[in-house]
Amino acid sequence: MFLGENLLAYLVLALGGALAVGNILALIKPPPTAKAEGDLAKAPVARSVLMAAVGALAAAWSLASLIR
């Protein structure tokens, strides 16, 4: 295969981890000020927690696929 047999699992691991970490960091440390008029002061909590959970699930699933 072109980039290895586990390319899809590595991509899902990277994207899931980035999704989880990015949303958690958005909740922990919001930007100090809004940059544009339509920007929110802080990230929506329910959506960020849901997206972080989806990312963590995807990362865990791909990690389990790589380990087996």
C-alpha positions as CSV (number, residue, x, y, z in Angstrom):
1,M,0.0,0.0,0.0
2,F,1.2,3.5,-0.7
3,L,1.6,5.0,2.8
4,G,1.3,1.8,4.9
5,E,-1.4,-0.6,5.8
6,N,-2.6,1.4,8.8
7,L,-2.9,4.8,7.1
8,L,-6.6,5.2,7.8
9,A,-6.2,4.3,11.5
10,Y,-3.4,6.8,11.9
11,L,-5.4,9.5,10.2
12,V,-8.4,8.8,12.5
13,L,-6.1,8.8,15.5
14,A,-4.7,12.2,14.5
15,L,-8.0,13.8,13.7
16,G,-9.8,12.4,16.7
17,G,-7.1,13.5,19.0
18,A,-7.0,17.0,17.5
19,L,-10.8,17.2,17.8
20,A,-10.7,16.2,21.5
21,V,-7.8,18.4,22.5
22,G,-9.0,21.4,20.6
23,N,-12.4,21.4,22.1
24,I,-11.1,20.8,25.6
25,L,-8.7,23.7,25.3
26,A,-11.5,25.9,23.9
27,L,-13.4,25.2,27.1
28,I,-10.4,25.7,29.5
29,K,-8.9,28.8,28.0
30,P,-11.3,30.9,25.8
31,P,-9.8,33.8,23.8
32,P,-9.3,37.0,25.9
33,T,-11.5,39.1,23.5
34,A,-13.7,38.6,20.5
35,K,-11.8,39.3,17.3
36,A,-14.9,40.1,15.1
37,E,-18.4,41.3,15.9
38,G,-20.0,37.9,15.4
39,D,-17.6,35.9,17.5
40,L,-18.7,34.3,20.8
41,A,-17.1,35.2,24.1
42,K,-16.6,31.6,25.0
43,A,-17.2,28.2,23.4
44,P,-20.6,26.6,23.7
45,V,-20.2,24.0,26.5
46,A,-22.6,21.3,25.4
47,R,-21.3,21.3,21.8
48,S,-17.7,21.4,22.9
49,V,-18.1,18.5,25.4
50,L,-20.0,16.4,22.8
51,M,-17.3,17.0,20.1
52,A,-14.5,16.3,22.5
53,A,-16.2,13.0,23.4
54,V,-16.6,12.1,19.7
55,G,-13.0,12.9,19.1
56,A,-11.8,10.9,22.1
57,L,-14.0,7.9,21.0
58,A,-12.5,8.0,17.5
59,A,-9.0,8.3,18.8
60,A,-9.5,5.4,21.3
61,W,-11.1,3.2,18.6
62,S,-8.3,3.8,16.1
63,L,-5.7,3.2,18.9
64,A,-7.3,-0.1,19.7
65,S,-7.3,-1.0,16.0
66,L,-3.6,-0.3,15.8
67,I,-2.8,-2.3,18.9
68,R,-4.6,-5.5,18.0
